Amino acid sequence: MSIVPAPLLRFYHRMASPPHFYSFTDKLLPWFVVIFVLLVVAGLYGGLYLAPTDYQQGDSYRIIYIHVPAAWMSLFIYVVMAISGAIGLIWRMKIADVVAISSAPIGASFTLIALVTGSLWGKPMWGTWWVWDARLTSELILLFLYLGVISLYGAIEDKRTASRAVSILALVGVVNIPIIHYSVEWWNTLHQGPTVAKMGKPSMHIDMLIPLLLMATAFKFYYAIAMMLAAKVELLSREQNSQWVKKIVEEKS
Amino acid sequence: MNSFAEFLGMGGYGMYVWPAYGIAFVVLLLNVVLPLIQRKKLLRDLALKQKRKQQ
């Protein structure tokens, strides 16, 4: 008897098989696209139109609907990348390696978006595009970690070796994640403290909060979509000499 | 918000709000379009390779 329930174990084994993963993403993708579009339309309508103007920050605060979910995603994707990298490292699971490396450009993109939109918010509110404070600097380091993962993977010819190297780098970089999260509490910084993710009630009007949560969920689905699309290319490329890829190629041509 | 012009103006912050949304849109679009192009190209290359082997 295993401590893991049988259906979960079956799911794990099926997902570990590249052709199954490939066809599973094909089934999942259209649904995820529909859910993402609905969420993003509702989130943008609520955030840009329905939500009231902030009494202190005017309409500049509406950048929050991109900035905050993007910043959350930059951390979330890094953790996913490190965990799947570890799974690939320990159990030699191909799909986990593919998920890890396919996540890196998306995580880098969200980090870049968080930095740029933060800058566009900082200029009118703080009077400066950039300060070297703890939150901004640690988020910039996160961008460099992502770029390091991407270039390290590209620099090593053998993709299995590359995945091992990348997983170790990603795991070492995890130390930066709590630093980013707690930076606004540990150091005196210009960046405001947490508004939503804190103990007790979020200090935000419900009409402002709902669109924010909608956008955050939309970005989660976006990540799943973009990651699956990138993972499919990576899988096809890595497994190009296997029978299942040859079959897909034959069917397409 | 009464008019569309007012909406675009964002209470004087339009020049900060819209670029933020624009940059996010472009970057996120690239992350979807690029893998689709890469997959198309890869499948074409692999098909060519298979044909050459059969000859």
Boltz contact constraints between the chains, C-beta under 6 A:
constraints:
  - contact:
      token1: [A, 58]
      token2: [B, 11]
      max_distance: 6.0
  - contact:
      token1: [A, 58]
      token2: [B, 13]
      max_distance: 6.0
  - contact:
      token1: [A, 59]
      token2: [B, 10]
      max_distance: 6.0
  - contact:
      token1: [A, 59]
      token2: [B, 11]
      max_distance: 6.0
  - contact:
      token1: [A, 59]
      token2: [B, 13]
      max_distance: 6.0
  - contact:
      token1: [A, 60]
      token2: [B, 13]
      max_distance: 6.0
  - contact:
      token1: [A, 60]
      token2: [B, 16]
      max_distance: 6.0
  - contact:
      token1: [A, 62]
      token2: [B, 17]
      max_distance: 6.0
  - contact:
      token1: [A, 63]
      token2: [B, 17]
      max_distance: 6.0
  - contact:
      token1: [A, 63]
      token2: [B, 20]
      max_distance: 6.0
  - contact:
      token1: [A, 66]
      token2: [B, 20]
      max_distance: 6.0
  - contact:
      token1: [A, 66]
      token2: [B, 24]
      max_distance: 6.0
  - contact:
      token1: [A, 106]
      token2: [B, 31]
      max_distance: 6.0
  - contact:
      token1: [A, 109]
      token2: [B, 27]
      max_distance: 6.0
  - contact:
      token1: [A, 109]
      token2: [B, 31]
      max_distance: 6.0
  - contact:
      token1: [A, 113]
      token2: [B, 24]
      max_distance: 6.0
  - contact:
      token1: [A, 113]
      token2: [B, 27]
      max_distance: 6.0
  - contact:
      token1: [A, 116]
      token2: [B, 23]
      max_distance: 6.0
  - contact:
      token1: [A, 117]
      token2: [B, 20]
      max_distance: 6.0
  - contact:
      token1: [A, 120]
      token2: [B, 16]
      max_distance: 6.0
  - contact:
      token1: [A, 120]
      token2: [B, 19]
      max_distance: 6.0
  - contact:
      token1: [A, 120]
      token2: [B, 20]
      max_distance: 6.0
  - contact:
      token1: [A, 124]
      token2: [B, 16]
      max_distance: 6.0
  - contact:
      token1: [A, 226]
      token2: [B, 31]
      max_distance: 6.0
  - contact:
      token1: [A, 226]
      token2: [B, 32]
      max_distance: 6.0
  - contact:
      token1: [A, 229]
      token2: [B, 35]
      max_distance: 6.0
  - contact:
      token1: [A, 230]
      token2: [B, 35]
      max_distance: 6.0
  - contact:
      token1: [A, 233]
      token2: [B, 35]
      max_distance: 6.0
  - contact:
      token1: [A, 233]
      token2: [B, 38]
      max_distance: 6.0
  - contact:
      token1: [A, 233]
      token2: [B, 39]
      max_distance: 6.0
  - contact:
      token1: [A, 236]
      token2: [B, 42]
      max_distance: 6.0
  - contact:
      token1: [A, 237]
      token2: [B, 42]
      max_distance: 6.0
  - contact:
      token1: [A, 240]
      token2: [B, 46]
      max_distance: 6.0
  - contact:
      token1: [A, 249]
      token2: [B, 46]
      max_distance: 6.0
  - contact:
      token1: [A, 249]
      token2: [B, 47]
      max_distance: 6.0
  - contact:
      token1: [A, 249]
      token2: [B, 50]
      max_distance: 6.0
  - contact:
      token1: [A, 252]
      token2: [B, 43]
      max_distance: 6.0
  - contact:
      token1: [A, 253]
      token2: [B, 47]
      max_distance: 6.0
